[in-house]
Amino acid sequence: MQSQVVTTKSNMSKRYTAEFKRDAVALALSSDKTVTEVARDLGVSPEGLRGWVKQAKADRGAGPTGALTSAGREELVRLWRKVREQGATIEVLGKATPFFARDKMR
């Protein structure tokens, strides 16, 4: 399996394709080697591969109690983004209210 880098965020951080991650997780779970050894063979960080394995287990329902699935994480990110946007809207409306109230009282 060859490492497939999608983008480079910095000199230290790489993004891998979903297919590469899926194959790396499958190899780690089916191998007699440790995750660290598999990671070294693939040229990825052991911490990264451990995270991928942990997330894959959670996605299959085999993770720890309360672990978020990938879909759950995406939904949480979407909701937090929406909360931030609504907070900004409320702030703008709060600042605009006195202006419109003064205008209406004339």
ZAROMI-495985 format. One record per residue: residue number from 1; residue in one letter; x, y, z of N, C-alpha, C, O in turn. Coordinates in Angstrom, 2 decimals, m for minus. Each point is the difference from the previous one (the first is absolute). Last residue first. Layout:
<nodes>
+-----+---+---------+---------+---------+---------+----------+---------+---------+---------+---------+---------+---------+---------+
!   k ! r !  n.east ! n.north !    n.up ! ca.east ! ca.north !   ca.up !  c.east ! c.north !    c.up !  o.east ! o.north !    o.up !
+-----+---+---------+---------+---------+---------+----------+---------+---------+---------+---------+---------+---------+---------+
! NUM ! A !       X !       Y !       Z !       X !        Y !       Z !       X !       Y !       Z !       X !       Y !       Z !
...
+-----+---+---------+---------+---------+---------+----------+---------+---------+---------+---------+---------+---------+---------+
</nodes>
This chain:
<nodes>
+-----+---+---------+---------+---------+---------+----------+---------+---------+---------+---------+---------+---------+---------+
!   k ! r !  n.east ! n.north !    n.up ! ca.east ! ca.north !   ca.up !  c.east ! c.north !    c.up !  o.east ! o.north !    o.up !
+-----+---+---------+---------+---------+---------+----------+---------+---------+---------+---------+---------+---------+---------+
! 106 ! R !  m39.60 !   58.96 !   16.44 !   m0.08 !     1.36 !   m0.56 !   m1.31 !    0.25 !   m0.65 !   m0.23 !    1.09 !   m0.53 !
! 105 ! M !    1.73 !   m5.32 !    2.39 !   m0.57 !     0.90 !    1.01 !   m0.13 !    1.43 !   m0.54 !   m0.65 !    0.83 !    0.63 !
! 104 ! K !    2.73 !   m4.45 !   m3.11 !   m1.44 !    m0.22 !    0.07 !   m0.68 !    1.01 !    0.96 !   m1.18 !    0.31 !   m0.17 !
! 103 ! D !    5.94 !   m0.43 !   m0.33 !   m0.59 !     0.42 !   m1.25 !   m1.53 !   m0.07 !    0.07 !   m0.68 !    0.86 !   m0.55 !
! 102 ! R !    3.22 !   m2.57 !    4.15 !    0.08 !     1.47 !   m0.04 !   m0.71 !    0.53 !   m1.23 !   m0.74 !    0.98 !    0.08 !
! 101 ! A !    1.13 !   m5.62 !    0.23 !   m0.92 !     0.49 !    1.04 !    0.00 !    1.53 !    0.03 !   m1.06 !    0.61 !    0.12 !
! 100 ! F !    4.12 !   m2.85 !   m2.93 !   m1.36 !    m0.05 !   m0.55 !   m1.03 !    0.51 !    1.01 !   m1.01 !    0.59 !   m0.38 !
!  99 ! F !    5.50 !   m0.82 !    1.83 !   m0.07 !     0.88 !   m1.17 !   m1.43 !    0.05 !   m0.56 !   m0.53 !    1.07 !   m0.25 !
!  98 ! P !    1.59 !   m4.15 !    3.74 !   m0.14 !     1.40 !    0.47 !   m0.12 !    0.99 !   m1.17 !   m0.74 !    0.98 !    0.10 !
!  97 ! T !    1.40 !   m5.60 !   m1.30 !   m1.28 !     0.27 !    0.66 !   m0.11 !    1.44 !    0.51 !   m1.01 !    0.65 !   m0.27 !
!  96 ! A !    5.01 !   m2.81 !   m1.71 !   m0.88 !     0.76 !   m0.89 !   m1.31 !    0.41 !    0.69 !   m0.61 !    0.98 !   m0.41 !
!  95 ! K !    3.93 !   m3.71 !    2.56 !    0.57 !     1.32 !   m0.24 !   m0.92 !    0.87 !   m0.84 !   m0.01 !    1.23 !    0.13 !
!  94 ! G !   m1.25 !   m5.69 !    0.70 !    0.04 !     0.71 !    1.26 !    0.55 !    1.41 !   m0.15 !   m0.48 !    0.93 !    0.64 !
!  93 ! L !    0.55 !   m3.85 !   m4.34 !   m1.36 !     0.45 !    0.29 !   m0.06 !    0.79 !    1.31 !   m0.73 !    0.99 !    0.10 !
!  92 ! V !    4.83 !   m2.99 !   m1.24 !   m0.32 !     1.06 !   m0.96 !   m1.39 !    0.56 !    0.29 !   m0.18 !    1.22 !    0.01 !
!  91 ! E !    1.47 !   m4.94 !    2.52 !    0.81 !     1.17 !    0.36 !   m0.31 !    1.18 !   m0.92 !   m0.15 !    1.13 !    0.48 !
!  90 ! I !   m1.82 !   m5.28 !   m1.44 !   m0.61 !     0.59 !    1.19 !    0.76 !    1.26 !    0.42 !   m0.60 !    0.99 !    0.40 !
!  89 ! T !    2.41 !   m3.51 !   m3.91 !   m1.25 !     0.64 !   m0.41 !   m0.67 !    0.70 !    1.17 !   m0.47 !    1.13 !   m0.14 !
!  88 ! A !    4.26 !   m3.75 !    1.02 !    0.38 !     1.21 !   m0.72 !   m1.24 !    0.77 !   m0.46 !   m0.03 !    1.23 !    0.08 !
!  87 ! G !   m0.67 !   m5.39 !    1.93 !    0.51 !     0.94 !    0.98 !    0.40 !    1.31 !   m0.64 !   m0.27 !    1.07 !    0.55 !
!  86 ! Q !   m0.98 !   m4.62 !   m3.32 !   m1.17 !     0.58 !    0.65 !    0.42 !    1.00 !    1.08 !   m0.67 !    1.02 !    0.20 !
!  85 ! E !    4.09 !   m3.40 !   m2.37 !   m0.67 !     0.89 !   m0.96 !   m1.21 !    0.67 !    0.64 !   m0.21 !    1.20 !   m0.19 !
!  84 ! R !    2.47 !   m4.48 !    2.72 !    0.83 !     1.19 !   m0.17 !   m0.66 !    1.01 !   m0.92 !   m0.01 !    1.20 !    0.28 !
!  83 ! V !   m2.11 !   m5.36 !    0.20 !   m0.10 !     0.77 !    1.24 !    0.82 !    1.28 !   m0.10 !   m0.46 !    1.07 !    0.41 !
!  82 ! K !    0.83 !   m4.15 !   m3.92 !   m1.30 !     0.67 !   m0.03 !   m0.20 !    0.86 !    1.25 !   m0.53 !    1.11 !   m0.09 !
!  81 ! R !    4.34 !   m3.82 !   m0.12 !    0.11 !     1.07 !   m1.00 !   m1.29 !    0.82 !   m0.04 !    0.03 !    1.23 !   m0.07 !
!  80 ! W !   m0.02 !   m5.08 !    2.71 !    0.80 !     1.06 !    0.63 !    0.17 !    1.18 !   m0.95 !   m0.05 !    1.15 !    0.43 !
!  79 ! L !   m2.12 !   m4.95 !   m2.16 !   m0.83 !     0.68 !    0.99 !    0.76 !    1.12 !    0.72 !   m0.56 !    1.07 !    0.24 !
!  78 ! R !    2.88 !   m3.85 !   m3.32 !   m1.02 !     0.79 !   m0.70 !   m0.84 !    0.81 !    0.98 !   m0.28 !    1.17 !   m0.24 !
!  77 ! V !    3.37 !   m4.23 !    2.01 !    0.70 !     1.14 !   m0.61 !   m0.99 !    0.92 !   m0.70 !    0.07 !    1.22 !    0.13 !
!  76 ! L !   m1.79 !   m5.22 !    1.55 !    0.39 !     0.88 !    1.10 !    0.71 !    1.25 !   m0.53 !   m0.27 !    1.11 !    0.45 !
!  75 ! E !   m0.78 !   m4.52 !   m3.50 !   m1.21 !     0.68 !    0.44 !    0.32 !    0.98 !    1.12 !   m0.54 !    1.12 !    0.01 !
!  74 ! E !    4.01 !   m3.89 !   m1.48 !   m0.35 !     0.97 !   m1.05 !   m1.24 !    0.80 !    0.39 !   m0.05 !    1.21 !   m0.23 !
!  73 ! R !    1.31 !   m4.73 !    3.07 !    0.97 !     1.11 !    0.06 !   m0.33 !    1.07 !   m1.02 !    0.03 !    1.20 !    0.30 !
!  72 ! G !   m2.57 !   m5.15 !   m0.39 !   m0.32 !     0.80 !    1.18 !    0.93 !    1.19 !    0.15 !   m0.43 !    1.09 !    0.37 !
!  71 ! A !    1.32 !   m4.21 !   m3.74 !   m1.21 !     0.76 !   m0.34 !   m0.41 !    0.89 !    1.17 !   m0.42 !    1.14 !   m0.21 !
!  70 ! S !    3.96 !   m4.10 !    0.92 !    0.42 !     1.06 !   m0.94 !   m1.19 !    0.87 !   m0.37 !    0.12 !    1.22 !   m0.08 !
!  69 ! T !   m0.63 !   m3.46 !    4.76 !    0.30 !    m0.54 !   m1.33 !    0.46 !    1.16 !   m0.88 !   m0.12 !    1.16 !    0.39 !
!  68 ! L !    0.63 !   m1.32 !    5.09 !   m0.71 !     0.55 !   m1.17 !    0.42 !   m0.72 !   m1.27 !    1.17 !   m0.29 !   m0.21 !
!  67 ! A !   m1.39 !   m1.58 !    5.47 !    0.91 !     0.44 !   m1.06 !   m0.81 !    0.48 !   m1.21 !   m0.97 !   m0.64 !   m0.40 !
!  66 ! G !   m0.78 !   m1.37 !    4.60 !   m0.05 !     1.44 !   m0.20 !    0.93 !    0.52 !   m1.09 !    0.02 !    1.20 !   m0.26 !
!  65 ! T !    1.25 !   m5.80 !    2.32 !   m1.33 !     0.58 !    0.20 !    0.08 !    1.51 !   m0.16 !    0.86 !    0.66 !    0.59 !
!  64 ! P !    2.88 !   m3.38 !   m3.19 !   m0.44 !     0.17 !    1.38 !   m1.38 !    0.65 !    0.08 !   m0.43 !    0.66 !   m0.94 !
!  63 ! G !    1.24 !   m3.33 !   m3.53 !    0.82 !     0.92 !    0.78 !   m0.49 !    0.09 !    1.44 !   m0.95 !   m0.67 !    0.38 !
!  62 ! A !   m0.90 !   m1.72 !   m4.31 !    0.85 !    m0.79 !    0.88 !    0.90 !    0.88 !    0.86 !    0.89 !   m0.50 !    0.68 !
!  61 ! G !   m4.01 !    1.66 !   m4.39 !   m0.71 !    m0.24 !    1.25 !    0.80 !   m0.81 !    1.00 !   m0.54 !   m0.44 !    1.01 !
!  60 ! R !    1.87 !    2.21 !   m5.42 !   m0.63 !    m1.33 !   m0.06 !   m0.78 !   m0.32 !    1.26 !   m0.59 !   m1.07 !    0.11 !
!  59 ! D !    3.01 !    5.13 !   m0.47 !   m0.94 !     0.00 !   m1.12 !   m0.73 !   m1.33 !   m0.13 !   m1.14 !   m0.05 !   m0.47 !
!  58 ! A !    4.62 !    0.47 !    3.66 !   m1.18 !     0.76 !    0.42 !   m1.06 !    0.01 !   m1.10 !   m1.19 !   m0.12 !    0.29 !
!  57 ! K !    5.33 !   m1.82 !   m1.30 !   m0.72 !    m0.83 !    0.97 !   m1.27 !    0.71 !    0.46 !   m1.05 !   m0.63 !    0.11 !
!  56 ! A !    3.92 !    3.01 !   m2.89 !   m0.62 !    m1.09 !   m0.76 !   m0.80 !   m0.91 !    0.94 !   m1.09 !   m0.45 !   m0.35 !
!  55 ! Q !    3.69 !    3.88 !    2.27 !   m1.18 !     0.55 !   m0.67 !   m0.74 !   m1.09 !   m0.78 !   m1.23 !   m0.02 !   m0.02 !
!  54 ! K !    5.29 !   m1.18 !    2.10 !   m1.00 !     0.33 !    1.02 !   m1.28 !    0.52 !   m0.64 !   m1.10 !   m0.39 !    0.40 !
!  53 ! V !    4.79 !   m0.34 !   m3.20 !   m0.54 !    m1.29 !    0.48 !   m1.11 !    0.26 !    1.02 !   m1.06 !   m0.63 !   m0.06 !
!  52 ! W !    3.42 !    4.35 !   m1.50 !   m0.82 !    m0.54 !   m1.08 !   m0.66 !   m1.30 !    0.44 !   m1.18 !   m0.23 !   m0.27 !
!  51 ! G !    4.26 !    2.19 !    3.23 !   m1.22 !     0.80 !   m0.10 !   m0.94 !   m0.53 !   m1.07 !   m1.21 !   m0.05 !    0.20 !
!  50 ! R !    5.46 !   m1.88 !    0.20 !   m0.81 !    m0.36 !    1.16 !   m1.34 !    0.75 !   m0.03 !   m1.05 !   m0.57 !    0.30 !
!  49 ! L !    4.23 !    1.73 !   m3.52 !   m0.60 !    m1.30 !   m0.31 !   m0.87 !   m0.47 !    1.17 !   m1.07 !   m0.56 !   m0.23 !
!  48 ! G !    3.49 !    4.53 !    0.88 !   m1.00 !     0.17 !   m1.05 !   m0.71 !   m1.30 !   m0.31 !   m1.23 !   m0.03 !   m0.11 !
!  47 ! E !    4.85 !   m0.04 !    3.08 !   m1.15 !     0.67 !    0.62 !   m1.12 !    0.19 !   m1.02 !   m1.18 !   m0.17 !    0.33 !
!  46 ! P !    5.33 !   m1.57 !   m1.83 !   m0.75 !    m0.98 !    0.79 !   m1.24 !    0.61 !    0.65 !   m1.05 !   m0.65 !    0.07 !
!  45 ! S !    3.01 !    2.60 !   m4.69 !    0.27 !     0.07 !    1.43 !   m0.82 !   m1.05 !    0.74 !   m1.16 !   m0.24 !   m0.35 !
!  44 ! V !    2.81 !   m0.73 !   m4.67 !   m0.91 !     0.94 !    0.65 !    0.33 !    0.02 !    1.49 !    0.71 !   m0.87 !    0.50 !
!  43 ! G !    1.13 !   m2.07 !   m4.12 !    0.53 !     1.35 !   m0.03 !   m0.94 !    1.04 !    0.56 !    0.03 !    1.16 !   m0.42 !
!  42 ! L !   m0.24 !   m6.20 !    0.03 !   m0.78 !     0.83 !   m0.94 !    0.54 !    1.42 !   m0.12 !   m0.37 !    0.73 !   m0.92 !
!  41 ! D !    2.34 !   m3.91 !    3.95 !    0.04 !    m0.62 !   m1.33 !   m0.70 !    0.87 !   m1.04 !    0.42 !    0.06 !   m1.16 !
!  40 ! R !   m0.66 !    1.26 !    5.69 !    1.37 !     0.18 !   m0.51 !    0.11 !   m0.57 !   m1.42 !    0.61 !    0.63 !   m0.87 !
!  39 ! A !   m4.64 !   m1.37 !    3.12 !    0.15 !     1.42 !   m0.34 !    1.38 !    0.27 !   m0.59 !    0.12 !    0.70 !   m1.01 !
!  38 ! V !   m0.95 !   m4.95 !    2.74 !   m0.75 !     0.19 !   m1.25 !    0.16 !    1.44 !   m0.47 !    0.21 !    0.25 !   m1.19 !
!  37 ! E !    1.65 !   m1.27 !    5.35 !    0.75 !    m0.66 !   m1.08 !   m0.69 !    0.18 !   m1.34 !    0.65 !    0.27 !   m1.01 !
!  36 ! T !   m2.86 !    1.35 !    4.85 !    1.23 !     0.77 !   m0.23 !    0.80 !   m0.60 !   m1.15 !    0.51 !    0.74 !   m0.85 !
!  35 ! V !   m4.30 !   m3.03 !    2.40 !   m0.40 !     1.18 !   m0.77 !    1.24 !    0.83 !   m0.34 !    0.10 !    0.54 !   m1.10 !
!  34 ! T !    0.90 !   m5.64 !    1.83 !   m0.61 !     1.06 !    0.81 !   m0.37 !    1.16 !   m0.93 !    0.47 !    0.08 !   m1.13 !
!  33 ! K !   m0.42 !   m5.13 !   m0.83 !    0.90 !     1.06 !    0.45 !   m0.74 !    1.00 !    0.88 !   m1.23 !    0.07 !   m0.02 !
!  32 ! D !   m0.74 !   m3.73 !   m2.36 !    0.54 !    m0.45 !    1.28 !    0.93 !    1.05 !    0.59 !    0.41 !   m0.09 !    1.16 !
!  31 ! S !   m4.68 !    1.18 !   m4.57 !    1.42 !    m0.35 !    0.10 !    0.35 !   m0.52 !    1.39 !   m0.66 !    0.33 !    0.99 !
!  30 ! S !   m3.63 !    1.55 !   m2.57 !    0.19 !    m1.40 !   m0.40 !    1.43 !   m0.50 !    0.19 !    0.26 !   m1.19 !   m0.12 !
!  29 ! L !   m1.73 !    5.72 !    1.13 !   m0.88 !    m0.90 !    0.74 !    0.24 !   m1.48 !   m0.33 !   m0.26 !   m0.87 !    0.82 !
!  28 ! A !    2.68 !    4.33 !   m3.10 !    0.33 !     0.05 !    1.43 !   m0.83 !   m1.00 !    0.80 !    0.50 !   m0.64 !    0.92 !
!  27 ! L !   m1.45 !    1.21 !   m5.52 !    1.29 !    m0.66 !    0.18 !    0.36 !   m0.05 !    1.48 !    0.46 !   m1.03 !    0.49 !
!  26 ! A !   m4.30 !    3.41 !   m1.68 !   m0.21 !    m1.44 !   m0.23 !    1.28 !   m0.78 !    0.23 !   m0.01 !   m1.08 !    0.59 !
!  25 ! V !    0.29 !    5.74 !   m0.42 !   m0.73 !    m0.51 !    1.16 !   m0.21 !   m1.51 !   m0.15 !    0.22 !   m0.76 !    0.94 !
!  24 ! A !    1.66 !    3.00 !   m4.57 !    0.95 !    m0.03 !    1.10 !   m0.65 !   m0.57 !    1.25 !    0.62 !   m0.78 !    0.72 !
!  23 ! D !   m3.32 !    1.49 !   m4.52 !    0.91 !    m1.12 !   m0.20 !    1.01 !   m0.13 !    1.14 !    0.34 !   m1.11 !    0.42 !
!  22 ! R !   m3.27 !    4.80 !   m0.36 !   m0.78 !    m1.23 !    0.13 !    0.90 !   m1.22 !   m0.12 !   m0.09 !   m0.94 !    0.79 !
!  21 ! K !    2.01 !    5.16 !   m1.62 !   m0.29 !    m0.18 !    1.42 !   m0.74 !   m1.31 !    0.24 !    0.32 !   m0.74 !    0.93 !
!  20 ! F !    0.45 !    1.99 !   m5.38 !    1.26 !    m0.37 !    0.65 !   m0.24 !   m0.27 !    1.49 !    0.49 !   m0.99 !    0.54 !
!  19 ! E !   m4.13 !    2.63 !   m3.00 !    0.33 !    m1.37 !   m0.41 !    1.28 !   m0.48 !    0.69 !    0.06 !   m1.13 !    0.48 !
!  18 ! A !   m1.42 !    5.59 !    0.03 !   m0.85 !    m0.88 !    0.80 !    0.31 !   m1.46 !   m0.32 !   m0.03 !   m0.86 !    0.88 !
!  17 ! T !    3.98 !    4.39 !   m1.58 !   m1.31 !    m0.28 !   m0.57 !   m0.78 !   m0.94 !    0.91 !    0.58 !   m0.75 !    0.79 !
!  16 ! Y !    3.07 !    4.13 !    1.29 !   m0.05 !    m1.23 !   m0.78 !   m1.42 !   m0.22 !   m0.51 !   m0.97 !    0.45 !    0.60 !
!  15 ! R !    4.38 !    3.82 !    1.22 !   m1.36 !    m0.55 !   m0.04 !    0.02 !   m1.19 !   m0.94 !    0.55 !    0.06 !   m1.10 !
!  14 ! K !    3.42 !    2.47 !    4.36 !   m0.46 !    m0.43 !   m1.32 !   m1.43 !   m0.47 !    0.13 !   m0.43 !   m0.47 !    1.05 !
!  13 ! S !    4.56 !    3.52 !    1.81 !   m1.31 !    m0.62 !   m0.03 !   m0.43 !   m0.31 !   m1.43 !    0.12 !    0.84 !   m0.89 !
!  12 ! M !    4.07 !    1.40 !    2.19 !   m0.13 !    m1.13 !    0.89 !   m1.30 !   m0.77 !   m0.17 !   m0.07 !   m1.17 !    0.38 !
!  11 ! N !    1.32 !    5.22 !   m2.83 !    1.10 !    m0.94 !   m0.20 !   m0.19 !   m1.27 !    0.81 !    0.52 !   m1.05 !   m0.38 !
!  10 ! S !   m4.97 !    3.33 !   m0.78 !    1.25 !     0.61 !    0.42 !    1.10 !   m1.01 !   m0.28 !   m0.24 !   m1.06 !   m0.57 !
!   9 ! K !   m4.02 !    0.24 !   m1.15 !   m0.38 !     1.17 !    0.78 !    1.24 !    0.76 !    0.46 !   m0.01 !    1.23 !    0.05 !
!   8 ! T !   m1.01 !   m4.55 !   m4.35 !    0.93 !     0.22 !    1.08 !   m0.39 !    1.28 !    0.71 !    0.03 !    1.07 !   m0.59 !
!   7 ! T !   m2.99 !   m4.94 !   m2.36 !    0.55 !     1.34 !    0.08 !    1.01 !    0.04 !    1.14 !   m0.01 !   m0.84 !    0.89 !
!   6 ! V !   m1.42 !   m3.39 !   m2.54 !   m0.94 !     0.87 !   m0.70 !    0.54 !    1.42 !   m0.03 !    0.16 !    0.58 !   m1.08 !
!   5 ! V !    2.36 !   m5.56 !    1.35 !   m0.17 !     1.28 !    0.68 !   m0.91 !    0.86 !   m0.84 !    0.23 !    0.18 !   m1.20 !
!   4 ! Q !    0.97 !   m5.58 !    1.81 !   m0.60 !     0.96 !   m0.92 !   m0.29 !    1.28 !    0.76 !   m0.91 !    0.05 !    0.83 !
!   3 ! S !    4.12 !   m4.87 !   m0.47 !   m0.57 !     1.17 !    0.66 !   m0.52 !    0.98 !   m1.04 !    0.70 !    0.36 !   m0.94 !
!   2 ! Q !   m0.44 !   m5.70 !    0.08 !    0.81 !     1.19 !   m0.13 !   m0.72 !    1.18 !    0.64 !   m1.21 !    0.16 !   m0.18 !
!   1 ! M !    1.36 !   m5.84 !    0.55 !   m0.86 !     1.16 !    0.00 !    0.91 !    1.23 !    0.00 !    0.93 !    0.09 !    0.79 !
+-----+---+---------+---------+---------+---------+----------+---------+---------+---------+---------+---------+---------+---------+
</nodes>
